[in-house]
Structure formats: C-alpha cells, structure tokens
Amino acid sequence: KSKFAKSLGAFSLAGALSLSGSSLNQAPAEDTQTDSTVQVMSVEDMIPNYYEKVAAVEDYLITAFTRYGHPERLKNLDVTAEDFVKVAYEEDIDLPLLLAAGWVETKMGTEGVCISRGTNSMYSVGAWDDGTTRNNYDSKVESMYHYAQIIKNDYLRGRDVDTLLKDGNFVNKNGHRYASNPCYERDLRNTRNKILKN
C-alpha cells in the first residue's frame, strides 16, 4: 500500500464517535460530586491516524503542484491539509474524493471562474456553463463543507465512491450530473487513483 492509502485506514464514522450535539467536545466527569472538570477532546484526537493523514495530504499537494509546474501556489493556498482531513472526517466523506474534486475543479482553489470571480467556490458549486456563478462562500473551507454535504446527501446516497465514479454515474438523486464534462467521472477517478498511489 502507498503511504497515503495506509494513512487512510478505514476512514469512516460507522460505529465511531458521533460529532453531533453537546457530546462533541465533552467526556463525562469521573465523579460529578467531587470533580466537576470536563475533559475536552480535540478533533485531532478523535480522528484515527490524524497526523499521518495530514502528512499524506501535504505530500500529495506538494507532488501535485510540482508536477503541474506551479509549486509556488502552495504558499498561497487558502486551505490546509488539516482542513481536508477535518472536513472529510466531520462530514464522513472519502478524503481522496474530496482532494480529487478540489484538484479537478479548481486546482485546490487556485484557478477557475469561481475563484477569479471571488466566490471562494473551490468545487465550482454554483458554476454554470453559461459563465454565471450562483454560490458565494466566506472562505474556501466553507465551500469544502458545503461540497462534502452535497456529495454525501445528493450524490452518494448510500452508494460507494467507486460506484459514483463509474462513467455516467456522477448524478444526484434527481438524475442531474454534477458537471457537464462527459469525462468528469474518469477525471475524478484518475486523480483519486493517483492520490491513493502517492
């Protein structure tokens, strides 16, 4: 297995800690009558292999931008490896898919119509073929969360990533394609496979 694939492990929340409600950052006090302290767990502590995943994402970003011929863009990214790992975990979405889509859509928020228009839409959510853009975000990280929610709720809908990335399958619950590019699935699949081999 590649370094990236090993660090991912079983990247799913199935049977793991819930990230909802007030239990997110709290563990029960040991003795409520004599000790009222609350232990706080950071998200980093909750994510299995967190530091290995962050290192793998960093390695991928360095490799991708270097191969693309623009390593200087790394210092101007508005997102971090930590952001990718946290969003994937909190939204229970495939980390390599999140990375692949960010690369295919806007080279991680460094180019594309949504970026040039200042929408911060790193995944081209709200970008139409006629050049209009409909979604604006306060940050690229906010757009990452929104993209992850859309993919999980409208596109995956219980399917696995490999099924979603088969030619012609990247459609939402209403049968609409995410992108008009007829090779979109192939582009994402190839990029995701490179990430897993990194």
N, C-alpha and C positions, 0 to 999 in steps of 0.2 A: 504494500500500500504506500501511496505517496504521503509525505509529511502532512499535507492538507487533509487527506482522507482519514489518516489516523487521528488527527486532532478533532475531527468532527464527531467521531464515535456515533452513538445513537442520538442524533440531535433532534429530539422530540420531547414535548412536555407530557406525553402519555404516561400517566402514573406518577409524574413528578410533582413538585410543588406547584400550587396554584398561585397565579400572580394577580388574583383579584381580591378586592376587599381590603380590610384593615390588616389581614394576616401577612401581607406582602413583606413588611419590614419588622415584624414582631415575632418573637418566640415567647411562650408563656414564662412568667416569672417562676423561679423554683419554689418559693414559699411566699404566697401572697400576704401572709400575716407578718412576716419578719423582713422580707426583702421585696421592695417594690420596684426594683430595677428591671428594665426590659432590655433584652439582648436584641441588637439590631444587626440584621444580615444585609450586606450589600448585594446588589445584583451580581457582582463579580463572584461572590461566594456561592451563589445559588446556581450559576451556570457551570455545568460539568466541563472540565478542561478549558476554562475561560482563557487563561494566558496562552495556552497552546493554540487556541483558535485565533486569538488576536495576532499572534506571531505569524500564523499561516496566512491570514488575510493581508497583513503587512507585506509578507513575501510575495503574495500574488500581485498586490498593487505595484510594487517595485518592478517586478518582472513584466507586467502588462504595459506599464507606461514606458519602460525601457525598450521593449520590443516595438511599441507603437512609435518610438522615436521622439517622445516628449517627456523625458524623466523630470524635467523642470516643473511639470504640472503637479508633481507630488507635494511640493511645498505650498501650493495654493489650494489644496483640496479643502472644502468646507465640511467634509465628513472624515471620520477616523475609522480605523479598523475596529476600535471599540464600539463605535456606533453600529456598524454592520452586525457585529456579534450580538449586541444587546437587542437590536430590533428583531433579528431572526429569532432569538430566544423568547422575547416578550410576546411576539406575535405568532410564535410556533410555525415558522415558515422555514423552508430549506435555505440555509445560508448560501450554498453555492448558487442557487437560483437567484437570490437577492443580489449577489455580486454580478452574476452573468447579465442580468437585466440592466443593472446600473451601467455596465460596460457597453452593452449593445445599444442602449438608448442614448446615453449622453457622455460616454467615457468618464463615468463617475462624477457627472455634473460639471464637466469642463468644456463641453461644446453642445451644439444643437440649438434649435429655435427656442425652446423653452428657457434655456439658460441665457441666450442672447437677449431675450425679452425680459429677463429678470423675474421670472415666475418661480424660480427655485424648484421646478418640477423635474427632479433628477431622473424620473422614469417616464417622462413625457405624458404623464396623466393629464388629460385635458387638451392635448395637442391634436389638431385635426389636419387632414391632408390639404385643406384649403389655406393653411397657414395661420388659422386662428388658434388662440390658446384660451382655455377657459378656467384653468385651475391655477391659483397663486398660493404659495406657501411662505410662511415666515422664514423657514430655513429648509435646507436640503434634507436634514434629518426628519423634519416634519413630513416631507414628501415621501421619505422612506417608510415611515409608519403607515401612511395612507396607502401607498402601493402594496405593502405587505397585507393590509386588511382587505384590499380589493382582490388581490390574488387568492388569498385564503377563502374569502366568503363568496366570491363571484366566479372564480375560475377553477380552483382546485375542487371545491365541493365534495370532499371525500375521495377524490382521485389522487394517485401518487404523482410525483413530479415527472417520472419517466413517461407516464401516460399523457400528461399535459403537453409534454414536449414532442410527442409524435406529430408528424406532418398533418396539419389541418386541425389539430386538437386544442389550440390555444384560444378557446371560445368561452364566453361567460355563460351563465345559467340561461340567458335569453338567446344563445346561439350567435352572439356578436363576437367577432375577432377583436383581440386586444390591439393588433396592429394590422395595417393594410398590406404590409410586406408579405408576399406569399411564401417567403423563405424564413419568416420570423422564427418558427419553431426550430428549424435547422440552425439558424444563427445562435439562438439561445443554447440549444443542445451542444453545439460545438464549443461554445465559450464555457459552458458549465463543465464539460468534459475536460477542457484544458485546466480549469481551476482544480478539479479533482486530481489531476495528474501532477499538479505543481508541487 
